[in-house]
Structure formats: C-alpha cells, structure tokens
Amino acid sequence: MISVKPLEAAGKPAWDAFVKAHPSGTFFHLAAWQHVIENSFDHRSHYLLTERAGTVTGVLPLFHVKTRMFGNSLMSIPFCVYGGPLAADGESMAALLAQAASLMREVGAPVLEFRFRDAASAREMEDLSDPTWQSRPDLYVTFRKPITEDDASNLKAIPRKQRAVVRKGIDSGLVSVVDDDVDRLHRVYAESVRNLGTPVFHRGYFRNLRATFHDQMDVLTVMDGATPLAAVMNFYWRDEVVPYYGGGTRAARAKFGNDFMYWEVMRRAAAKGCRLFDFGRSKIGTGAFAFKKNWGFVPEPLHYRFRLRAGATIPDHNPLNPKYRLFINAWKRLPLPVANLLGPHIVRGVG
C-alpha cells in the first residue's frame, strides 16, 4: 500500500538516494534545494514522498510562490530548470499527483507547474492524470551535449565560426581561476543581468548555494590581469557539468571573455571526468538561445506541464513577453547600485 507523507530531516538521505537512482532524476531534485529556496526567498515548501513498506517510491519537490507582481503558483521547482515528480511506478505517481492537486486547492494557487526535462516522465504523468494539464512546448528548450576527455576533440566539435571566437579568447592572454568566490561572481553577474534588463538575485542566495552544495559546485572566473571579466557558477551531477549562473562585464565582449569562460568550463570539467555538458535552458528566439546553438548544441524541448484552475493562464515570465519590454529597457539604464538594491525584491517572484 502506498502512503504519501511530507519530507522530514531524517528522510533526506533516502530521498536523495531515490533521486540518484531514478533515470530522470536531476541535480535540482535533491532535497537540499528545499533549504536553499526557503532561506533565500522565503517561499514555503511542500516536499512530498511516497513510500511502500518503508521504501521510497516517489518524490515531488513543490514550492508555493506568491507575489503581487508575478502571481500565485505551486511549482516544481522555482529558480531551477528541471523538476516535477519522480516515481517508481504508476501508483506512486498517481498518489503524488492527487496530493499536489489537493495542495493546489488548499493554498489557493491557480497554477500548478511541473518542469520535466524529458518526455518520459511527462508522458507517465499524463497517462494517469486528467485533461486539465496543458503544455507550452514553445516556452523553453535545453542544450545538452556529450564531451570527451580530449580537449582537441571537444574544440573540434564546436562549429568553425564559434571555434574561431574561442581561439581568440584563448590567444588573448586571459586566464581562468576556479574557486568558490561567490561574492566576486555576484559582482560580475549583477552587472551582466542589469545590462540585459533583468533584476539580480541577492548575494545571499549565491552564498546559500555555496554553503549547501560546496562539494558539488565551483566558480570559474575569467581574469584579465587582476580584473574579472566573466564568471559562472557550475554544478556537478553524476558525470555532468551544469554551468548555471554566469555572465560577463561589458569589457568581456571585446576580449571574447564569455566564449573563453565556457570553453574553460568544458575543458576543466572534462579533465574532472565529466562526459556531458548541460548548457541549461533558454527561451526560443533569445540571444542566449542563439549563443548556445552557435556552440553546436541541438535544442531539446523542455516538457513543462501546467494544471490550471478555470480562467487561469500559463505563466509567461520571459524577456520576449511584450508586456515586459518597457520594464527591460528602463532597467538597462538604472545605475548598478540601484539595480542591485531593487532587483532582489522583484526577482523572488519570477521563479
């Protein structure tokens, strides 16, 4: 018989063991994200697991994200590109879905969002569920590509034009430094996202990520002498590297700092034994989408699913949404200290 229960501290090792063994498990399903998101953004979590005879058979990380600017949703999980329920069998999946629907009513959320990476889990859910689930395959794609232990092979796999840009970065005298300096990263990242018209996370979020995942992450910074040009936080999961929060200063463009940065992430990750490079999600039609395609990565649709209350619509918090155009243009012109002060209060609701 299947039972559904909330995750407790004593159950986190079993939760993570299930995630690591499940073929659709991702870094973002790990139990530690519960602490990170709650403490960084003050969103209430509802981490659910199913058990049969004391053995974990399914997990579902959920957060209730409610703000005036960006609405009211239950999602798995905010600020992460992958999520959604993982189950060992149909009975466990059905139990998780039923409890999620109950929570949706309990907290009054008009939207329930699952961020599946692969089609298999999404199909499993839909086979058991009702027709109120919707999808938006045009929202996001992910970019994932195998890498080898050989630098020359990895470089050759990059299309010719982008490979030439990477070589310019290599030849420009830049160096990369790997450590856990999230404060330096945040300074670079804050300038980068302000220039794109996007609010920045508060520094405490990066510090929480470092404290929680210190043995599964690092920060790679591209230095031009003593000046940081670009930086990125990387997560390591199974044999994958996931460069996640990264960006470059205006000065990075002239010296190909961003291109050099991602090449250095790939090169160093390959030396550590990683065999898959996960470039993360991008919205179709954005500059980030084009940049990743230029590296020879093939976009793969992300299988996000949404359950909507009557009258609700699928959230569309992305830079191509016309209603954000004026905001983005104005944000780009803000002085950096002002953007850093205001940004964390806004971005916590984007998810």
Summary of the structure (lengths in Angstrom):
residues: 351
radius of gyration: 20.4
end to end distance: 34.9
largest distance: 63.1
contacts: 1143
relative contact order: 0.15
helix: 42%
strand: 29%
